[in-house]
Amino acid sequence: MRVSEYVNYDAVGLAGLVAAGEVTPAELEAAAREAAEAVEPRINAIVETWPTDDEPRPDAPLAGVPFLIKDLGVPMAGRRMELGSRLAAGHVAEADSSLMRRFRRAGLVTFGRSTTPELAYSIATESALYGATRNPWNPDLGAGGSSGGAGAAVAAGVVPMAHATDAAGSLRIPAAHNGLFGLKPTRGRVSMGPDADEMFNGLVVHGGVSRTVRDSAVLLDQIRGPEPGDPYFAAEPPRPYAEEVTRHPGALRIGVLAQAWGGRRTNAAVADALSRTVLLLQSLGHEVEEAAVGLGAAWEEFILANARLVTANLTVLVDGLAAALGRPVDSSTLEPVTLAGYRYGQRVSGTQFAASFALRNQVARSLGRYFDAYDILLTPTLPDLPAPLGTFNEGAEALDGLGWMARLGERSPFTMPFNVAGTPAMSVPLTADAGTGLPIGMQFAAGYGREGLLFRLAGQLEQASPWSGRTPAVWAGSATGH
């Protein structure tokens, strides 16, 4: 299969070709590798690739589809997982995680891992270990993070979808920056086992980014559900998410939050895109109005509690890696901002850590009351367009753990609360900036466990959106010359 043909299919389409005997998994993998070779020098989205020996079941729903896992959170037996950090360089996973086993059962052919900022402690994928990942729409700009490699690789046509994680927007941010669909599932929807019961006290969830809505729906169908020993799990949906994509959402009541919590003003281009999205929703029969949405706490309290939760967990992670690999925790192994966060986490007391959960409850209750009155909350995914490489990290060496969390909150204020509350949220590429052509993502959030509603709305929007069919400047289908 030529790359120019390969990039025209989504994951479900490729699996259909395999099932029909029109192409083999080996041919798809060869096309994916050729696509990676064509674009990788310009985007730096892939840490490494490896030979594959998996023989997916022919009847697996995603049999033969090339796939990338993030360099964090998904141990794959015999493969390196370095978390974007010199501290973990060379670390090899001994066994598959529960999620990795589900990827294999789904028929995905995982042939490499994508880039992440160090320990996913940033929303800019620009690590000291592997360098900066570039945006396929404009390689002078960032691809977002922390799943920036996944976003750039999918947008560039290397794979139709890729694994991603989300702790404060890390899946939705690269989806928005790269013109992709990305849904953050409900807390407890995807197991963290067997090495963890939850990650960063439930802030982290697993999912994926994709070029089509149905790909993300099918992927979530394959990876959702509990594993033995999970401390909690979200109730199973009434029907597969793949079926929800083609169901009509009905007339929804949608509230709009144009300006973010914390006072960060929305860029004029993003505000214009939001206005156009409102008009699109109204044309589809939805009731859309401005909404007042509280978090149950002041923004400064929200940031402080998150700083304590995140850095305390970061400290445990760093200490565990250092002990396992016999390495020091200093500037030779950690970047300045990570080291500062580690030291801040060392000073978080047990009472301060425990008190942070009261804020999590306040946010969850406040957003829960909102979703009693509205079906969906619409916000921009981000208040700004993608920034030039290096912008996010300017002056970062002067920030402690609290200062860094404040910066994260300033740049991604719309995404973080839904990780704290544990509710699902998705970024949908509906339009572009008229001046630059850069994609602009819109975020839609729903109540706990209501991914099905989001997939129904996303399927409707995908059919109506003018965004469909656009490709970035760095695109494998054209870069190969085939």
Backbone hydrogen bonds, N-H to C=O, Kabsch-Sander energy under -0.5 kcal/mol:
donor,donor_aa,acceptor,acceptor_aa,energy
5,E,2,R,-0.9
6,Y,2,R,-2.8
7,V,3,V,-2.5
8,N,5,E,-1.5
9,Y,6,Y,-1.6
14,L,10,D,-2.4
15,A,11,A,-2.6
16,G,12,V,-1.8
17,L,13,G,-1.6
18,V,14,L,-2.0
19,A,15,A,-2.6
20,A,16,G,-1.8
21,G,18,V,-1.4
22,E,17,L,-2.3
23,V,17,L,-0.9
28,L,24,T,-1.9
29,E,25,P,-2.6
30,A,26,A,-2.1
31,A,27,E,-1.9
32,A,28,L,-2.4
33,R,29,E,-2.5
34,E,30,A,-2.1
35,A,31,A,-2.5
36,A,32,A,-2.4
37,E,33,R,-2.4
38,A,34,E,-1.7
39,V,35,A,-1.8
40,E,36,A,-2.8
42,R,39,V,-1.7
43,I,39,V,-1.2
44,N,40,E,-2.5
47,V,113,R,-2.2
48,E,113,R,-0.9
50,W,111,F,-2.1
60,A,57,R,-1.9
62,L,106,A,-2.5
63,A,60,A,-1.6
64,G,107,G,-2.1
65,V,62,L,-2.0
67,F,109,V,-2.2
69,I,112,G,-2.0
71,D,114,S,-1.7
72,L,70,K,-1.9
78,G,93,A,-2.7
79,R,76,M,-2.5
81,M,91,H,-2.1
83,L,71,D,-1.1
85,S,82,E,-2.2
87,L,333,T,-1.1
88,A,85,S,-0.7
89,A,86,R,-0.8
91,H,88,A,-2.4
93,A,79,R,-2.7
97,S,75,P,-2.0
98,S,193,G,-1.9
99,L,193,G,-0.6
101,R,97,S,-2.1
102,R,98,S,-1.7
103,F,99,L,-2.3
104,R,100,M,-2.1
105,R,101,R,-2.4
106,A,102,R,-1.9
107,G,104,R,-1.6
108,L,103,F,-1.6
109,V,65,V,-2.8
110,T,108,L,-0.8
111,F,67,F,-1.9
111,F,109,V,-0.7
112,G,67,F,-0.6
113,R,48,E,-1.8
114,S,69,I,-2.3
115,T,45,A,-2.1
119,L,83,L,-3.1
120,A,117,P,-2.7
121,Y,118,E,-2.4
122,S,120,A,-0.5
125,T,144,G,-0.8
126,E,124,A,-1.7
127,S,131,G,-1.2
129,L,84,G,-0.6
131,G,127,S,-2.0
133,T,125,T,-2.8
134,R,43,I,-2.8
135,N,138,N,-0.6
135,N,141,L,-2.2
138,N,135,N,-0.8
141,L,138,N,-2.7
142,G,387,A,-2.6
143,A,133,T,-0.9
147,S,170,S,-1.9
148,G,146,S,-0.6
149,G,115,T,-1.5
151,G,147,S,-2.1
152,A,148,G,-2.6
153,A,149,G,-2.4
154,V,150,A,-2.2
155,A,151,G,-2.3
156,A,152,A,-2.0
157,G,154,V,-1.2
158,V,153,A,-2.3
159,V,153,A,-0.7
162,A,209,V,-1.9
163,H,68,L,-2.4
164,A,207,G,-2.2
166,D,205,V,-2.1
173,I,169,G,-3.4
175,A,171,L,-1.4
176,A,172,R,-2.3
177,H,173,I,-2.6
178,N,174,P,-2.0
179,G,175,A,-0.6
179,G,176,A,-0.7
180,L,175,A,-3.0
181,F,210,S,-2.8
182,G,427,S,-1.9
183,L,208,G,-0.7
184,K,182,G,-0.5
184,K,425,A,-3.5
187,R,422,G,-2.5
189,R,186,T,-2.1
191,S,225,G,-0.8
196,A,192,M,-0.7
203,L,200,F,-1.7
204,V,199,M,-1.8
205,V,166,D,-1.6
207,G,164,A,-2.6
209,V,162,A,-2.0
210,S,181,F,-2.4
211,R,160,P,-1.3
216,S,212,T,-1.1
217,A,213,V,-2.0
218,V,214,R,-2.7
219,L,215,D,-2.5
220,L,216,S,-2.4
221,D,217,A,-2.1
222,Q,218,V,-1.5
223,I,219,L,-1.3
224,R,220,L,-1.8
225,G,189,R,-2.4
230,D,227,E,-2.1
234,A,188,G,-1.6
243,E,240,P,-1.0
244,E,240,P,-1.0
245,V,241,Y,-1.3
246,T,243,E,-0.8
247,R,244,E,-1.5
252,L,250,G,-0.8
254,I,252,L,-0.7
254,I,287,E,-3.3
255,G,376,I,-2.4
256,V,289,E,-2.0
257,L,378,L,-2.7
258,A,256,V,-0.6
260,A,264,R,-1.0
263,G,260,A,-1.4
267,N,383,P,-3.2
271,A,267,N,-2.9
272,D,268,A,-2.2
273,A,269,A,-1.8
274,L,270,V,-2.3
275,S,271,A,-2.1
276,R,272,D,-2.1
277,T,273,A,-1.9
278,V,274,L,-2.3
279,L,275,S,-1.9
280,L,276,R,-2.0
281,L,277,T,-2.7
282,Q,278,V,-2.5
283,S,279,L,-2.1
284,L,280,L,-1.0
284,L,281,L,-0.5
285,G,282,Q,-1.6
286,H,281,L,-2.1
287,E,252,L,-2.6
288,V,286,H,-0.7
289,E,254,I,-2.1
291,A,256,V,-2.2
293,V,291,A,-0.7
294,G,292,A,-0.5
302,F,298,A,-2.1
303,I,299,W,-2.6
304,L,300,E,-2.2
305,A,301,E,-2.4
306,N,302,F,-2.1
307,A,303,I,-2.6
308,R,304,L,-2.1
309,L,305,A,-2.4
310,V,306,N,-3.0
311,T,307,A,-2.2
312,A,308,R,-1.8
313,N,309,L,-1.8
314,L,310,V,-2.5
315,T,311,T,-2.3
316,V,312,A,-1.6
317,L,313,N,-2.3
318,V,314,L,-2.8
319,D,315,T,-2.6
320,G,316,V,-2.1
321,L,317,L,-2.3
322,A,318,V,-2.8
323,A,319,D,-2.2
324,A,320,G,-2.3
325,L,321,L,-2.4
326,G,322,A,-1.1
327,R,322,A,-1.6
330,D,328,P,-0.8
333,T,330,D,-1.7
334,L,330,D,-2.2
339,L,335,E,-2.7
340,A,336,P,-2.3
341,G,337,V,-1.9
342,Y,338,T,-2.5
343,R,339,L,-2.3
344,Y,340,A,-2.1
345,G,341,G,-2.5
346,Q,342,Y,-1.6
347,R,343,R,-0.7
347,R,344,Y,-1.1
348,V,345,G,-1.0
353,F,349,S,-2.5
354,A,350,G,-2.6
355,A,351,T,-2.3
356,S,352,Q,-1.1
356,S,353,F,-0.6
357,F,353,F,-0.5
357,F,354,A,-1.3
358,A,355,A,-1.2
359,L,355,A,-0.8
360,R,356,S,-1.5
361,N,357,F,-2.0
362,Q,358,A,-2.0
363,V,359,L,-2.6
364,A,360,R,-2.4
365,R,361,N,-2.6
366,S,362,Q,-2.4
367,L,363,V,-2.6
368,G,364,A,-2.1
369,R,365,R,-2.1
370,Y,366,S,-1.5
371,F,367,L,-2.2
372,D,368,G,-0.5
372,D,369,R,-0.8
373,A,369,R,-0.8
373,A,370,Y,-1.3
374,Y,370,Y,-2.0
375,D,253,R,-2.1
376,I,253,R,-1.6
377,L,445,A,-2.2
378,L,255,G,-3.2
379,T,443,Q,-2.5
381,T,441,G,-2.1
382,L,441,G,-0.5
389,L,140,D,-2.2
391,T,388,P,-2.0
394,E,391,T,-1.3
396,A,393,N,-2.1
398,A,395,G,-1.6
399,L,396,A,-2.0
401,G,340,A,-0.6
404,W,400,D,-2.6
405,M,401,G,-1.8
406,A,402,L,-2.1
407,R,403,G,-1.7
408,L,404,W,-2.4
409,G,405,M,-2.5
410,E,406,A,-2.0
411,R,407,R,-2.1
412,S,408,L,-2.1
415,T,412,S,-0.6
416,M,412,S,-1.2
418,F,415,T,-1.1
419,N,415,T,-0.6
419,N,416,M,-1.3
420,V,416,M,-1.6
421,A,417,P,-2.4
422,G,418,F,-1.3
423,T,418,F,-0.8
425,A,184,K,-1.6
426,M,444,F,-2.5
427,S,182,G,-2.9
428,V,442,M,-2.7
430,L,428,V,-1.0
430,L,440,I,-1.0
431,T,440,I,-0.9
433,D,438,L,-2.7
437,G,433,D,-2.4
440,I,431,T,-2.2
442,M,428,V,-2.4
443,Q,379,T,-3.0
444,F,426,M,-2.5
445,A,377,L,-2.5
446,A,424,P,-1.9
450,R,447,G,-2.1
454,L,450,R,-1.4
455,F,451,E,-2.7
456,R,452,G,-2.0
457,L,453,L,-2.3
458,A,454,L,-2.8
459,G,455,F,-2.4
460,Q,456,R,-1.8
461,L,457,L,-2.7
462,E,458,A,-2.6
463,Q,459,G,-1.4
464,A,460,Q,-1.4
465,S,461,L,-2.2
468,S,465,S,-0.7
470,R,467,W,-1.7
474,V,136,P,-2.4
475,W,473,A,-1.1
476,A,156,A,-3.0
478,S,475,W,-1.6
479,A,475,W,-2.7
480,T,476,A,-1.4
481,G,478,S,-0.7
